[in-house]
Amino acid sequence: MYKNEILEEIHKYREEYASSFNYDLNAIFNDLRKKQIAHGHKVVKLPIKRRSNKSLHPTQTESVSPLA
């Protein structure tokens, strides 16, 4: 398998960062939020995209011949 040193470094950093917060997602989120606020850049807040209850598949199925 191909080894990518950059990805390995990112995974190592991500693992160290998560373990420093005992893998607590709330603590990680709060830390990232503090860093974002301290950085001072404006953040774009987009509205939440709601998924419809409609199926992703068409209601009428097309018959496809396996030989086509």
Backbone as CSV, one residue per row, in Angstrom:
resi,resn,N_x,N_y,N_z,CA_x,CA_y,CA_z,C_x,C_y,C_z
1,MET,0.837,-1.176,0.000,0.000,0.000,0.000,0.889,1.249,0.000
2,TYR,0.452,2.262,-0.708,1.193,3.512,-0.816,1.143,4.276,0.499
3,LYS,2.295,4.736,0.956,2.356,5.517,2.189,2.562,6.980,1.837
4,ASN,1.722,7.812,2.406,1.809,9.238,2.190,2.264,9.875,3.491
5,GLU,3.470,10.404,3.501,4.050,10.954,4.725,3.246,12.140,5.258
6,ILE,2.683,12.929,4.366,1.901,14.091,4.798,0.639,13.625,5.513
7,LEU,-0.051,12.652,4.932,-1.255,12.139,5.586,-0.926,11.466,6.911
8,GLU,0.164,10.750,6.968,0.569,10.118,8.220,0.835,11.169,9.291
9,GLU,1.452,12.279,8.916,1.712,13.351,9.864,0.400,13.987,10.342
10,ILE,-0.534,14.180,9.428,-1.837,14.743,9.798,-2.563,13.802,10.747
11,HIS,-2.563,12.505,10.452,-3.222,11.533,11.317,-2.571,11.498,12.692
12,LYS,-1.250,11.601,12.736,-0.536,11.610,14.013,-0.935,12.845,14.829
13,TYR,-0.958,14.013,14.180,-1.331,15.234,14.877,-2.773,15.146,15.363
14,ARG,-3.671,14.650,14.511,-5.079,14.532,14.892,-5.239,13.605,16.088
15,GLU,-4.520,12.509,16.106,-4.575,11.563,17.219,-4.058,12.208,18.505
16,GLU,-2.932,12.926,18.416,-2.381,13.595,19.601,-3.336,14.661,20.121
17,TYR,-3.929,15.420,19.199,-4.862,16.483,19.580,-6.087,15.896,20.281
18,ALA,-6.677,14.857,19.700,-7.859,14.227,20.287,-7.538,13.594,21.633
19,SER,-6.394,12.941,21.729,-6.038,12.301,22.999,-5.762,13.328,24.087
20,SER,-5.326,14.531,23.704,-5.081,15.562,24.718,-6.387,16.023,25.378
21,PHE,-7.524,15.749,24.716,-8.837,16.078,25.274,-9.582,14.814,25.686
22,ASN,-8.853,13.724,25.807,-9.424,12.433,26.194,-10.564,12.045,25.242
23,TYR,-10.421,12.412,23.974,-11.375,12.089,22.912,-12.781,12.632,23.183
24,ASP,-12.865,13.691,23.987,-14.149,14.327,24.313,-14.485,15.339,23.223
25,LEU,-15.501,15.022,22.405,-15.843,15.885,21.274,-16.283,17.275,21.721
26,ASN,-16.976,17.372,22.841,-17.381,18.694,23.330,-16.172,19.538,23.694
27,ALA,-15.193,18.928,24.344,-13.978,19.660,24.715,-13.195,20.074,23.470
28,ILE,-13.119,19.194,22.494,-12.423,19.511,21.243,-13.126,20.659,20.542
29,PHE,-14.467,20.578,20.450,-15.241,21.639,19.813,-15.015,22.973,20.521
30,ASN,-15.081,22.967,21.847,-14.879,24.211,22.602,-13.489,24.793,22.374
31,ASP,-12.493,23.940,22.308,-11.131,24.415,22.056,-11.021,25.023,20.658
32,LEU,-11.593,24.347,19.673,-11.546,24.877,18.306,-12.315,26.192,18.201
33,ARG,-13.428,26.288,18.908,-14.201,27.528,18.899,-13.385,28.672,19.511
34,LYS,-12.687,28.397,20.620,-11.840,29.421,21.253,-10.728,29.870,20.304
35,LYS,-10.117,28.921,19.621,-9.059,29.252,18.662,-9.613,30.094,17.524
36,GLN,-10.810,29.752,17.070,-11.441,30.491,15.986,-11.727,31.923,16.412
37,ILE,-12.263,32.112,17.611,-12.571,33.453,18.118,-11.289,34.248,18.299
38,ALA,-10.246,33.612,18.831,-8.971,34.289,19.046,-8.326,34.691,17.730
39,HIS,-8.607,33.966,16.684,-8.015,34.254,15.386,-8.550,35.557,14.814
40,GLY,-9.820,35.870,15.123,-10.377,37.153,14.746,-10.999,37.256,13.373
41,HIS,-10.995,36.191,12.609,-11.603,36.245,11.284,-13.099,36.015,11.380
42,LYS,-13.849,36.691,10.504,-15.284,36.515,10.449,-15.594,35.133,9.898
43,VAL,-16.559,34.482,10.518,-16.953,33.144,10.107,-18.315,33.228,9.436
44,VAL,-18.440,32.566,8.331,-19.708,32.535,7.615,-20.573,31.462,8.239
45,LYS,-21.780,31.836,8.622,-22.717,30.871,9.175,-23.792,30.615,8.134
46,LEU,-23.839,29.399,7.655,-24.816,29.018,6.646,-26.021,28.367,7.315
47,PRO,-27.197,28.507,6.712,-28.369,27.849,7.282,-28.243,26.337,7.170
48,ILE,-28.878,25.647,8.076,-28.859,24.192,8.066,-29.677,23.700,6.886
49,LYS,-29.109,22.782,6.136,-29.825,22.205,5.003,-30.635,21.013,5.517
50,ARG,-31.914,21.095,5.333,-32.807,20.018,5.762,-32.999,19.039,4.620
51,ARG,-32.964,17.783,4.944,-33.218,16.754,3.935,-34.710,16.478,3.897
52,SER,-35.211,16.268,2.712,-36.628,15.940,2.586,-36.820,14.459,2.891
53,ASN,-38.041,14.085,3.123,-38.357,12.681,3.388,-38.516,11.884,2.113
54,LYS,-38.375,12.550,0.975,-38.519,11.862,-0.297,-37.368,10.879,-0.487
55,SER,-37.690,9.803,-1.122,-36.689,8.779,-1.400,-35.683,9.299,-2.411
56,LEU,-34.495,8.824,-2.320,-33.469,9.192,-3.286,-33.650,8.449,-4.600
57,HIS,-34.485,7.419,-4.572,-34.710,6.616,-5.755,-36.022,7.047,-6.414
58,PRO,-36.117,6.943,-7.730,-37.371,7.295,-8.408,-38.504,6.373,-7.963
59,THR,-39.719,6.882,-8.025,-40.864,6.075,-7.599,-41.186,4.988,-8.605
60,GLN,-40.902,5.217,-9.866,-41.142,4.207,-10.889,-39.820,3.534,-11.224
61,THR,-39.809,2.240,-11.134,-38.576,1.523,-11.449,-38.547,1.194,-12.926
62,GLU,-37.403,1.310,-13.480,-37.220,0.980,-14.896,-36.683,-0.439,-14.973
63,SER,-37.274,-1.200,-15.871,-36.770,-2.562,-16.037,-35.593,-2.516,-17.003
64,VAL,-34.491,-3.026,-16.556,-33.281,-3.023,-17.367,-32.905,-4.460,-17.658
65,SER,-32.730,-4.736,-18.915,-32.332,-6.078,-19.316,-30.853,-6.273,-18.988
66,PRO,-30.488,-7.395,-18.399,-29.076,-7.616,-18.079,-28.215,-7.728,-19.327
67,LEU,-28.835,-7.947,-20.502,-28.071,-8.063,-21.727,-27.934,-6.729,-22.459
68,ALA,-28.585,-5.702,-21.955,-28.549,-4.401,-22.642,-27.239,-3.705,-22.473
